[in-house]
Amino acid sequence: MNVNEAIGKVLKAEGVEVLFAYPVNPIIEAAAAEDIRTVIVRQERIGLHMADAYSRLSSGEKIGVFCMQHGPGAENAFGGVAQAYSESVPILVMPGGYPRRIANYYPNFNSTQNMRGVTKWAEPLTMGKALPEVMRRAFFQLRNGRPGPVLIEVPVDVFREEVPDNWRYEPSYKTRSGPDPEAVAQAAAVLAKAERPVIYAGQGVHYARAWDELKKLAEAWNIPVTTSIEGKSAFPENHPLSLGSGGRANPRPVKAFLNEADVILGIGCSFALTGFGVPMPRGKTIIHATLDPMDLNKDVPAQHGLIGDAKLTLAALADAMDTHSFATAEARAEVPARIASLRKAWLDEWLPKLTNNEAPINPYRVLWELNALVDKDNVIITHDAGSPRDQITPFW
């Protein structure tokens, strides 16, 4: 069996159902032979975005895979890989590579070298017999730790090499780790005593599938919740405790409650400084719960850190808080009514734009109508960068 055929079998063993691709790359035919659906795109970056979305929609349970030809094809893919890296999305990128004898000098584009700064893991497959271990490393990186793109470059002369007759491949698995129990106890005591706490939820809640745990904690302790743009829908925005979501533009309850908060719990978020996110106000007690210790105290100073999977962290925090008095939670009984009042006043100010009948139609009217018409349980809306993002995120 040659390398190309073996790659197809590895993808099948790892549960890959769709391969996004731009010709020419032999992996396309190998995947089709294994009954993996191939989706051929007209531009490499678009293929990367498709793989990116595919991974996000399953919270990383199904890995998006993209392959493309070496040289110009790999060069054109760079922007899509970089975006997946900046937004921590697990995708497998498999470019072809120049033959090994000419792969490491100008002007030949070496994907492993040039994309190492925008991938979680990048390595070339240098010989057929190394295939099982290289693919094993790739999929374990994809399924564990902070999500991110993984790149395996296959030189065109390696595709034809044979893999050992006795080769075996064991599919990867996912492991999870929880936070330090002592740190959980300290954070629980702080959060239980807080008078005006706010939860800020990021996309780590999605990847951990921790939606129920987040909702349970918020409801049990009457804590209002807002999300980052990447964490949007981690908490239902029609819930009485939802402040809404946004970045540069956001519903009025978001900033009002964050500015008044005494304690902010960031769960599954990086708290990265960005002009496209909600800035954390100074002078607050911060509990930062994140999968990646690199995030901790990087941009926003945190007095308490919880390192671990968001689902395990929220469950541990809820259990620890159960031992404390619920007096502060009971004192916040009016929070849903205040959120509703702030939202109504904010929406009333925006209604002239949202319901405007003048021509040409403005984007806020389009969003207002879509919001009322579509079945949101079965619809995903995306946006371009810039103004469309800021117009959509507060109102959708």
Phi, psi and omega in degrees: 000134180271172184302317182301311179298321181294322177299317178302319181289325177295315179301318179296317180296330180274004176083015178291127182252337183224136172243119173271137189206156169232123182295152011249133175206126184300341181297334180301310180292323180295321178293316179299323179295336179264013179064033172265126182296133177252132178243111183267130184252170182260352178207139189298317183298323178297321177299321177296318179295324177296313178298321177302308181297321181300317179293318182297321185295337178253014184055035178082002179291323175251123186271128174285136182233136177225136174231154182206172181281163180284170179073237184303324180298316179293321179298316181295337183277348190306314183298322179292322177294316181298322179293318177299324179293314183294335182252012174055059180247127181280109174225148176260123181248124184233081177282151165291164179227159175298155175309146188305326184289342180236017188279347192240025175217160182299140006258019187285128183283119179259108185296320182300313181291315188281338181254007180299329180281351180236025177225155174286326183207134179215127175205155177268152169270111189263346179200154184301320185291346179273356186306310183301318183287324179294315179290327176298313179300318182300310185286331175291324175295323181292326187263353186227149179074197180296129180296156177175164180289142176240134184242129172237113181266129182245106178302145186299332180279348178277331180307327185273351181289155178271147169264154182304145181300329185263020184291144178228149177229124176258122181302152181285168176220165182257136175244156178228152175229148180253168183285163177301123182304325179293320177294324177297315181299318180294315180295321180298319180296319180294314183292323181293329181272348183297140179270326183227060182283155174224140174258130176246111188254134179249189185289347175300334176294322178294310184295330177274354185054046187260026184299315182294320181294322178295314180297320181297316181293316181298316182290321182295327185246009176055047182254124178292151186231134168233164182229158169289171177298317180291336178269003184305135183081002173294335175228129185300127184279359171262009179279142182302337181265002180279129176273347186101185185217154177172180179235257176294327176244133181207160179298151184304322180301332183300301183291324181300312183286325177295318181295329182270350187296147170261331178226133176240122175261113174265119183239126179065031181229162180262342187057030180293140176287127180205147176285357183250008182239178178274118179290140177278125181296149181285163174079016180256153170279122185251128169252115185251111178253114185215153178287330189250115180299342177299332181287332191292125180058026177279311182241316181249120179299130181240133179278339181223134180237134177236113183257118179162177178301137185297323180294314179294323181294313181295321178296317180293320180294319179296317179298317181292326181286338179299340181275356182257163178294141178267017184301318181294323178296318180294328180288346180261025183299335183273358185302311179303321180293321179291321177300314181298321181293315179296319181294319180297315180297320179294314180295323179301323179290330183269346184304322178303325176280319184293334182244016184297134182259001184288155176253143359288154182297141180265157186298332180292325177293319178301314181295320180299317180290316178300320181302324183274339190261324190274156175274100189293339177291342183233018182230138174241130178251137177241168183216158172279170177288167176081222186303317180303321177299312184288336177281325185278312193302323181286332191257341184276000000 
